Structure formats: structure tokens, C-alpha cells
């Protein structure tokens, strides 16, 4: 009985996430890893300036060097055209380099032979804006798409066609007209013409089709004038791999709106080798994975809730999910969705809301979520170290964790090439608390073993550590902090690390690579936020090491100012259009930001700006006039009416409404027109008003509870049933902005 009670107490502590697993020692043997010579595959292109993109069977290339692209989905038809540019800039500020978008057939052929490419359907204008801001484009042209669109994007008469999604002549004739239309819209905008379109995806999740159909679709797209560098399909698509016509790209969702309550624990955090982590039918492998570079077209940055299934996306889970993909060998990450939106009236799939917010890093209204900043930490790393990482094969430990319920053992993996690499540690499992862990890891290499000192991993955290990392001629044997970014200016390279929240962090430097040696053993130095380390190599080149806190890392923005690489640290959201920096933040009219290096920080602002020095950073503060929106609101039980101002002052980008309510969901109307809706998951609804000013009152209505809903905690459900649907409070929050000119 006593043993049973002790076990029960341990189990309860484990559920609470407070168990601390101490002193675990792990090792991994990477001494036999052989980075086989990559084999070229027939995908390449050169732009008018001589820039070249290509791919081999392991990774993508840019101008002959390994390239780790970051791609994010944003559907132009689901975002107001006036918000396209800011959305593109926010994606660029997150470190992405490619914008992906579906081209939904039923969005454009509104009746047989009637085509609409205007307003929010203006594909050409959207692609041109991506080009303006040096963002590549990957088009997903179907003809069938899904994307929670009615009939999967097929017009109604196509959805009734017996031979749809096949080489049936009637379907091919109709789909050819679609491809000809798309080809006309993007004519002259392909990479080889100096445009941004580098990739095209054919069909989507075509697991039960015929390989010949993919070949036919590519033939049709080429005939319509589409000639990207890369052609792709989702990895759960049947295709003829011997023709090497397309690259299969994978998908993975740790939150699943199609499952009860958003799903349970998933295998997305085990550094596994799945090709499409979903259900059994979708997980089948239709190709030899060794023949193609490993990439993702659908890394779930959130997921779409349904009327029945609700959940809350945790930013730390999204970060760990991405880190898992890096560890298990991905060399392209494409998010679905990175920017949410709103469904076109009448074109949403049944069972889904009007909102296509997706709990994405950038939400339906362009509002940046915490997950954006969590992911951006790894994006900075990928953009500055991805060329090295892409060429590194992954090596698993002898006994990797394969059970999602195994919370005691460490999940870990390395990627390594020529004795240099990165160690990936993960202590996150969606929907299961993890005990805190204190671990040491030994990485066995061909001629040595790297012994990492003890590191502490809290529940729902992850860590990425370098070993034998050569930076500016100076060899870092290991570090127990995570590399964030590096900035090179002449002979000086500045390397930024992120210090984990617990314990001390150190860096070990190979003495033989330094100008002045103190001994044969590695020089061990502490990594502390606010302390700068300056090292000089034998060649005279210098390495500056700066350590940031986790909060500073979340608020870091890797950008370029006047042609100089820079790191900006600010809690505000940052966008850089090449001429100006724009900062936006909610509820605070005083902006604070610091820039490294200081010589990149010659800025002027139309607002009240002050400048100083804060250690090695140039330190700025900018104040804009405070603003109290004149919004009249009337709340009556389950409905609220708000009168909005006609205009906003120049220093205000938006006025947001934080709507606390109870119910199965809520709707927003204006002048009798449904604008969008919100599915209740226990969190408030953050609603943007800037596109609805001067157009009449807003009406919000909470909906009564539906017992078919899953995923909302039982206590909240009971409160809703007891009190009924109702709007509790609406808080008005101005979003301020300031523009800084270089």
C-alpha cells in the first residue's frame, strides 16, 4: 500500500510538471557519420542578375552554397488588400524569405467562363508586393487545394464532375483554363525573369490518385507559361519519382482541428523520421526519401479550430515543434498558416468558422502573437547558421525516445559534419507536462568526445547547443547557451547567444585558435547577459560574444539599416521597408529600442526621440501623443454595440477591442453584414477596428453553448451553462506606431 501511495504521489507531481529529474547522463556516437556527397537533381534557375537557385538530394542551394529557406503561408484572398504589404513585411521581419499562397479556383472562376482577379483576388498585385520587398513566392495552384475552402477550392460545377482530380478529358480541359488564367496573372514574375516566383505546388494531398495526373498537371502548367525553379507536391501524394518532376514536401501538425479537442499527445517532439506526421493514411511514404531534399510545406504554426473542436495553441510548443524539425533533418520549413485571414463569404468548408485566424503567429487581423517571437529566435539562428546546418546529416542516439508518454528520458539528437555540429535537446511534449531535467551529454566524434557540462531543462523548453563551431577563425569547442545570430563588420564578427533561464552558461574556446594562448586546454568563459567577451584570433580577426536573456531574444529583430547588418531589441513589433523602420505596440505610447552596432543607428523620427548609450547598444526612446479612442459601447447580456471614430490620428495604427465573453462563439456584424466570427476556446477575442472605421456601428453577439463542442475545460463549460452566453467586458486598446527614417 505504501508503494502504491508513493507511486500515486509521483504520478500527481508528474502531471503537475514539478518533478525534477536530476543528474541524467547521455551520450551519442557521431564518430561514424559520413556526409555523403550530395547528388544534383534537375531543379535550377538563374535570374537576370546572375543569382542562381538549385537543389540536390539533401538540401537547397543559393549561389552555390547550401540554403535553408523559411517559408510562410498567407492567402491573399483572405486578407484585405490594404493589409497585404504590412503582412508581407511582418513575415520578412520574422526571418522568412518565401511567401506561399493557395490560388483557389472557386475564388476566381465565379461562374463558368467568368473570371475575377480584382481587389482581394488580385494575385498579380500581391506577387508584385512580395517582389517589392525581396520576398520569394511559392504558388499552390491546385487545381484542387482543400485549405478549408468549399469543395476544396473547386467551383461547384467542377465538384460535381465525375472525373475530377484525374486525367479525365473534361476535367483537364477545365483545369487548363484555370492554369492559363494563372499563367497570365504571373506572366513576367518568375525568378528567371527577375520576379519572385520560385516555386509551384501541384495538387494537394493526392494520396488516392494516379501518378500520371501529376505529370499531366505539370505539362499543363508549363504550357500556360509557368516556369518556376522548383516544382513540388505534398509528400502524401502519389507521383512518379523516376521522372524527377517534383519535390515532395512534408507536413506536421501538433494541434489538429480535425480531431476531438484538437488532438492528444503527438509524435512531433521525438526527433522521429516520419515523412508526414498525421494519420496512417496520410503517413504512407510514396517515394524514396534519400532522392529528395527534406522540407516542409505544412509545418503547423497553429491549426484551424472547427465548430466541434477547440484548443489553445501554446507558443512554447510551437517553438519546440520547429526545433524538432531542425533536429530531425529538415532543410526547408514552410508554415501553414503563418498569417491568418478571413474566409470569403460563401466559400468556407462546412463545419468551419468564417475566421481563418488559425491561431497563427500573425493573426487574422495582422496582430503578432507570442508564437511569432518564440519562432523568430530559431529563425535568426537558421538564417545565420542555416548554410552550415543544411549540410549536416542527423545522428540519433542508440536508444531514442519513441513513446510520447515517456517523459523521464531526454529527447535529443545531433546534426554533424566534419566534427562540427549542433546538439538538440527537447523537454516539451504537447498536452503532457514534462519533469524538469538536469543532464549532461557526451558527443563522440571521430577524433574526440565533446563533454557538455550540466544543463538544466525546465518543462516545456528546448535547447540547441553548438560544438566545434568555427566563427571568424576562432573555434568554439562548445557552449551551454543557444546561438541566436551573428553579425560581421569587416574583421569583427559579433556572435549573440541566448542564455537559458536556469543555471550558469559557459563557452569553451580552443586556445590554439587565439592570438595569445594561456594553455593547451580550452579556455572556459562564463556567458552572462550584459557582459561582452572580446576574443582575438591568430589571424587578427576578432570575435565579440554577447549573451542575451530569453526575454531580450524574444524581442530581437535581425534586420539591415543603411546596408549594415543590425540587431534591434524592442518589445514593439518592427517592420523594415528598406527606407524606414516602423514600430507598433499596443497600449503604450512610449517606444524603447536599442540597436547593435551603434554605428548603424543614425535614425530620425517625426516624433519626440531621445538617444543614449546602453553598454554596447545605441539606446533610443520615442514618445508619441497619448490617445483615448472615443468609442461608445453598450453591452446588454449577449450583445454589444460599439460606435467607432471615423478616423485615427497619425500616431495610432489601430484600435483593438479585447472582448471577454462566454458562449460557444461570437460574431461581428456591421450594417447587417457579417464581418467574421470567433470560436470560443477560453481566451478573449482580440478584434481590430481599423478597417471598419466610419462605416457604422459594430455589433457583437455571443452564441449559446453547444454540447457537441470539445476541448474547453469543464469548469468554464459549467460556468457558461449556468450563466448563459454573455459579453462580460470590452477593453479598448490603442495600437501606437512610430516611423524611424534612416
N, C-alpha and C positions, 0 to 999 in steps of 0.2 A: 504493500500500500504506500509506503514511504517513497519507494522508487517511482511509483505512478504519480505521486504528488509533485516530486521534483521534476519529472518529465513534463507534467502539465504546466508547471510554473515556467519552465524553459520555453515551452511552446507559446505561451501567452506573451512572454518577453520578446520572442522572435516575431510574433505578429505585430507587436508594438514597435519593432525595429530598434530595440535598445540593447540587444545582446552585442557584446564586443568580443570578437574572435581575435585572440592575441597570438603574436609570435609565430605566424604561419610562414614556413619557408618553402619556396617553389623554385623549380629550375626548368630550363627549356634548352634543348640541344639544337642549335642552329649551325653546327660545325660542318654539316654535310650539305648545306643548301647550295644548289648550283643554279645561278641565274642563267637559264638557257638563252641563247641568242634569239631575240625576237624575230619573228617571220613577218615580212610585209604582207599586207592584204590590200586588195585593189580599191582603196578609197583614198583619194588625194586631190588637192586642188591648190591653185596659186592665184592670188589676187593681183590686180594691176600694179601694185607697189612691190610685188615680189614676195609677199608673205605666203608661206605655204602651210597648209594643214594636211595631216595624213593620219594613218593608224597602222599598227601592227597587231599581232595576235595577243598582245599583252596590255598595250596602252595606246593612248592618242599622242600625236606629236604636233608641235607648233614650231615652225622654222627649224626642223631637225632635232629638237630637244623633246624629251618626254613632257607631256602636258596633261595636267589633271583639271579637266573642265568642271565648273559648277554651274548647274542649270536649274531654273525655277519656272514653274508653270504659272501663267497669268492669262486669263481668257479675255481678249479684247471685247468680245460681245457682252461680257458680264460686268464690265467696269465702264462708268461714264467716260466718254472721250476726253472731257476736261481733266480727268484724273489719270489718264494714261501716262503722261510724262512724269508726274511725281511718283507714280508706281514703279516705272522703269528705273528712275533714279534711286528709289529706296532699295530696289533689288540690286542695283550696282553697288550701293553703299554697304550692302550685306556681304559683298565679295563675290557675287555671282557674275558670270560672264556671258551666259546664254539665257534668253527668254524663250520658253516653249509655250506653244498655244495650240489648242484644237482649232480646226476650221470645221464647224458643224454645218453639214449640208442643209438641214432644215432651217437653219438661221438665215440662209442666203437664197435658196430657191423656195420662195414663199407660195408659189403656185406653179404648176408645170410650165416651164419656159419663162417664168418671171423671176428675175434675179435682183437682189438688194445688197449693195455694197456701200451704203451710205451710213453716216452718223456712227453709232457704236458698232456697226458692221463693216466699217471702213478698214479692211485688212491692210491695204497699201499704206494708209496713213500711219497705222500702228507700227508696221515694219519700218517705215521711214524714221519714226521717232526712236526706235531701237538703234537704228544706224546713226542717228544724230549723236547718241550718247555712247557710241562704240560698244554696243551690246549685240552679240550674235543672236540669231533666231533659229529655232528648230520648229518646223511646222508639222503638226499631226493632222494629215489631210484626209484620213479615213480611207474610203467613203463611210465606213461605219466607225463610230468613235466610242460610244457609251458616254462617259463623263456626266452621268446623271441627267442626260438630255433625253427628251421624249423620243421614243423609238431609236435610242442610241445615236441620234443625230440624223437618221433617215427621214426624209419627208414622208408624210402619211401614205402617199400612193406607192412609194418605194417600199415602205414597211409591209405593204400587202402583197408585194411581188413574190411569187413562188420561188424564183431563182436568185433572190437577193444574197449577197455575200458569196457569190460564186462566179464562174465564168459563163453563166447563162447569157446569151446574146442580148436580151432585153436589158438586163442589169448593166452589162458592160457598156451598152450604148448610152444609158442614162448617166452612169458614173463618168464616162468620157466627157460628157458635157460639163459636169462638176469640175473635173481636172482642168479642162480648157479654161473655165472661168477663173480658177485659182491661178493658173499659169499667167493669165492676162493681168491679174491683180499684182503679182510679184515680179512681173517682167522687169529685167534690169536690176533686180535687187539681190541677185545671188552673189556669193563670195567671189567667184571668178570675174564678176562684172564690177567689183568694188562695193557690193552690197553686203548685208549682214546675214543672209540666209545661208547657213552651212549644213543644215540637216533637214531631212523629211522622214517622218514615220508613216508607214503604210498600214492601214487597217488597225486593229487593236484587239488583243486577247483572242486571237484566232486559233484556239486550241482544237476546235472540231471541224476545221475547214480542210481545204486542199492546197498543197504547196504551190500548185500551178497558178492559183489565184494571186498569190503574192507576186510571182513573176509577171503575170499579166498586168497587175496594177503598176508595177514599176515601168513596164513598157509604155503604158498609157501616160504616166506622169512625164516620162522623158519626151514623148511625142507632143505633150502640151507645152513644152518649153521649160520644164523644171529640171534643173541640173545642179543639185547641191553637191557638197563634198561627201557627205555621209548619208546613207540610206539606212533606216532602222525599222525593226518590228519589236513588239514586246516579246520577252523571252518565252512566254507561254503561247507562242504562235507556231503553227506548222509552216515550215518553209524548206526550200531545197538548199541545204548548206553547201553542197558541192558547187553550186553556181556562184557562191560568194557574192550575192547580190545585195544582201542586207546584213546589218549588225544587230544581233538580238540584245536588247537592254532589259534589265530585270526590274522587279518591283518588290516592295516590302512595306507592310503597314502594321505597326504595333497597336494602333487603335483602329477598330473595324466597325464602321457604322452599319454594316450588313449583318453583324452578329448581335445577339442579345446583350444589352448594356454596353455595347462597344467591344465585346470580346473579353477573354480572360488572359492569363499569362501566355506570352508567345515566345517563340524561339529566336526572336530578333536580338537577343542580348548574349548569345552563346558563342559568338565568333564562328558560327557554323558555315556550311558550304552549300546551303540551299540556293537554288537558282531563281526561285520565285516564291518567297515565303508567304504562302496563303493557304488555301485548302488543297486537298490531294489532287483534285482535277487540274488545278492551276499549277501545281508544283512539278508536273512532269517536265522532263528535260527533252527537248526536241532537237538538240544539236550537240556537237562536241564542244564543250566549253573551252577547251585548250586552243581552239582555232580562232577565237574572237576576244577582243579586249573586254574586261569585266566592267560593266557600267550599269547604272540605274536610270530608268526614265521615270519611275514612280517610287521615290523614297517618300513615304507618307509623312509630310510635315503637318500633322493633324489628320483629320478624317471628317467625312460628311456625316452628321447625325441624320437619322431618319425619324419619322413621326413616332416610331416604336422604340428606337434605341438611342439612349443618351449617355454621355460621358463627358469628363473634363480632361483635356489634354494638359499634361504636366510638362513644363519646359525642360526640366532636368531629364525626363525620359526621352524627349526628342533629341537632346544633345547626346545622351548615351547611345541612342539608336544610330545616329550618324557615326559616332566613334566606333561602334561595332562594325559598320560597313567599311570604314577605313581599315580596320584591323584585319578583316576577312578578305581583303584584296581588291576592293572596288577601286577603279581608276577614273570613273566619271560618276558624279552624283547629280541626279535630276530630281527635283522635288515636285510632288503633286499633293496639294497646291502650295505655292509659296505666297501667292497673293489671292485672297478670296474675292468674291463678287456677288452679284445678284442674278438670279435666273431671269431670262426673258419671259414675260407673261405668256402663259400657254404652252411653254416649251420645256417644262421641267418633267422629269420622270415621276410617275405616281408614287406616293409614299414619302416624298422628299419635300422639304420646305422651299419657299421662294428664295430664301437666303442661301447663297453658296459660300458662306463665310469660311467653312472648313476648319475653323479654329486655326487658321493658317498663321504663319509668322507675321504676315501683313494681312489684316482682316478685310472684311467686306468693304469697309469704308476707308481703307488705306491706313488704319491705325496699327502701329507697330506694337506687337506683343512681346512679353519677356522671352518667348522661344526664339525670336529673331536675334536677340542679343546673345543668348546661350549658343545658338548655332554659329553666330558670327565669330566666336572665339576659335572654333575649328576651321572656319572658312579662312581666317587670317593665316592660320598655320598652313592650310592646303595651298593657298596662293603663293606663299613664300618658300615652302618646302616641298610642294607637290611634285616638282620635277625630279627630286630625289626619291620621294615616296613611290611614284608611279613605277619606277624601275625595280622596286624591291618586292620579291616574292614573299608570301606569308608563310610562317612556320608555326605549326601548332605544338603545344606540349604533348608529352606522351599520353597523358590521360586527361583530355579536355572535358570540361563540363558539358554534358549533353541533356541533362534533365533540368527543365525550367524551375523545378521545385527544390533543386539543390542550391541552397543559399549559403551553405557553410564554406564550400570550396571557392577559390578565386577563379574568375573567368579571365584568361589572359592569352596573349598571342604576340608574336613579333613579326615585323617585316624587316628584311635584312638583305643587303647586297654589299659584297666586298668588305665584310666585317663591320659595316656601318648600318645603323638602323634605328628603329623605334619600337619600344615596348608599350603595348596597350593593356591597360588594367581596367576592369569594369566591375562595379559593385552596384549595379542597377538591374532591376527586373520589374517590368511593368506589372502592376497590380499585386506584387508581393514585396513586403518590407524585407530589407537585407540587413543582416547584422554588420555593425562597423567591423573593419578588419585592419589589423596591423601586420604587414607582410614584408618579407624580403624575397627578392627574385635574383637568381643567377642565370645569366645568358651565356651559354657555352658557344664560343666561336672557334674558328679553325685553329688559331694560334694562341688564344687566351680565353679566359672566362671573366665576364663583367659581373661583379657582385654589387648589385644595387643595395645601398643602405636601407634601413627600415622606412617604409612609407605607410601613412595612415589613410585609409579609405572609409569615409563615412557612408552611411546608407544613401542610395540614390546619387552617387557620384561616380566619376570615371577619371582616369588619368592617362596621359600619353607622355612617355619619357624617352629622351634620346640617348644613344650610346655611339661612341666613336664618330661624333659629328664634327666635321671639319668646317669651320667658319672663318673665312679670311685668313687661312693658313694656320689657324690655331685649333688644336684638336681637343674637343670636349669628350673626355672618356665617358662621363655620364652626368646626369643631373637628376635631382628628385623634385624638380619643378617642370612645368609643361612649357615648351617653346610656343610663343604666340606669333611673333613677327620678326623680321629683320629688315633694316634699312641701311643701304650702302650709300655713302657720300665720299667719293674719292677713295682714299686709303683707309677710311674708317667705316666699319660695319657695326651697327648697333643691334644687339640681339635682346629681344624682350622675352621674359619668362612670366608665367602666371604661377604664383605661389599657392599650393593647396591650402585649404582652410585650417588644417590641424598640423601641429608639429613643426619642426625646423626643416629647411630645404638647403641642399648643398649642390655645388658644382665641382666636378673634378677635372682639372686641366692637365694635359700631358705636358710635363716640364720641358721635354725635348723640343717642343714647338714654340717655346717662348724665347724672347730675346735674352733674358737673364734667368739662368737656371739656379734653383736653390737645392736641387737634389734629384735623384732618379725616380722617386715615387711621384704619383700625380699630386698636384697642388690642390688641396681641398679648401674651398671658399664657401662661406655662407651666402645664401641668397635671401636678402631681406628687402621688402618694399621700402623705397626711399633711399636705398644705398646703391651707389653706382660703382661697378667694378671696371677698371681700365687695365687692359692687357695688351702688351706689345709682342708681336711675333718675330721670329728670326728674320723675316724679310722686311721688317719695319712697318708692316701693316698693323692696324690696331683693331681691337675688339672691345666695344663697350657693352657691358651686360647690365641691363636694367630689369628689376623684378617688380611686378605689379601685383596688387591684391586682386582677388577674384572680382570684386566689385569694379575696380578700375578696368579689368579686362573686359567685363561685360559692357562697359561704357567706352571701349576703344573703337576708333574708326580709322581703318587703314585707307589713306587717300593720297592725293597728289596736289600740291599747292605750288603754283608758278613753276611747274616742271620738276619740283623736288618731291621725293617721297617723304611722307609725313605720317605721324600717328597723332590723332586728336583724341583727347579723353574728355567726354562730356556726357552728362545724363540726358541731354537733349537728343532728339533724332537729327541726324546730319544728312544733308544731300549736297552733292557737288556737281554742278552742271558744267564745269570746266572754266567758268569765269567767276562764279560766286559760290560761297558756302551758305546754305540756308539751314538754320537751326529751328526746330519746332519742339515745344514741350507743353504739357498740359498743366494748367493751374498755377504756373509760376512765371511772372513777367521778368524775372532776373535770370539771365543765362550766364553760366560759368563754364569755361572750357580752357584746356591747356594743350599746347602743341609742342611736339618734338620733331625735328630740331628747331630751336628758337629762330634760326636764320631763315626758316621757311614761313615765318609768321607775320609778315608785313601785311596787315589787313586794315581795312577801313570799314566803318559801318555807318548807316544813316542814323543809328540810334546812339544813345549815350554809352560810350565804350571806355573802359579803363584797362591799362596794361601794366604788367609787372613781371617779375621772375619768381618762379616757384621751383627751387632746385635747378634741375636741368631743363625744365619746361618753360616756355613762354606762357604766361598766365593772363587770361582775359576775363573780364566781366562786362556784360552788356545789359542794360536795362531798357525796357520798352514801357510805355504808359500802361498802367493797370486798366482793366476793362471789366465792367459789370454788365453783362447782357440784359437787355430789357425784354425779358420773357415772362409772359403772363401764363400761369398754369393753373388748371382747375382739375383736381382729382376727385372722382366720385366712384368709390368701390373698385370696379374692374375696368374703369375707363379714365383716361386723362386727356385733356385738350390743352394745347400749348400754342400761344401766339408768338411768332418769331419776329425778330427785327428784319427790316428789309435789306440792310447791308451790314457788313462788318468793317470795323476800322482797319487800316493798313497793317497794324501790328498783330492782328488776330487772323490766324489761318482758318479756324473752325470754332464752332461752339458744340460741345459734346453733351449728350444727356446720359447720365448714368441712371438707368431705370431699374429700381429694385421692385420686384413683383413676385407673386405666387400664381401658379397656374401651369397648364400643360405647355403653354407658349404664349406669345403675344404678337400682335400685328400692328403695323404702322400704316395709316391712311392719310392722304392729303386731298382735299376737294373730291372725296369719294373714290379716289384711285388708290389701290393697294400698292404701297411702295416696296415693302419687304416684310419679313417676319423673323421671329426668334424662337427657337425651340428651347424650352426651359431645361437646364441641367444643374440648377442650384446656384448659378452665378448670375450677376446682374447683366443687363443688356446695355452695351455702350453704343449709343446711336449718334451718328454725325448729322448735323443740320445744314452744312454749308451749301449743299445742292438743292435745298428746299426753301431758302430764304425768299421772302416776298411773293410766295405762291399760295398763301392761305394757311390756315391753322393745321397743326398736326394732331391726329387723333391716334392714341394708343389704346389698345384693348387687350386685356388678359383673358385667356381662354380657360374654360373649366377643365378640370383634371380628367384624363383618360386612363382607365385602369390597365390598358394594354401597354403603357409606357414602362420601359425597363431602364435601369441604370441610375435613377435618382435615389438618394438614400432614404431609408424607410421613415426616419424621423421627419424629414422635410415633406414627404408624401402625406404623412398623417396630419401635419400642420395645414397643408393645402386642403385636405378633405374636411378638416374641422372648420377652418376659416372660410373656405371657398376661394375662388380666384379673385385676385385683387392687386392693385398697384399700391405699394407701400410708400414709395418716396421717389422723387425725381431730382437728382442733383445736377445743376448746370455747371459745366466746366469749360472755361475758355481755353483754346489751344493757341498759345502765342507763337510768333515767329520773328526772326530777325535775319537780315541778309548781310553777309560779310563779303566785301569785294577784295580781290587780290591786289 
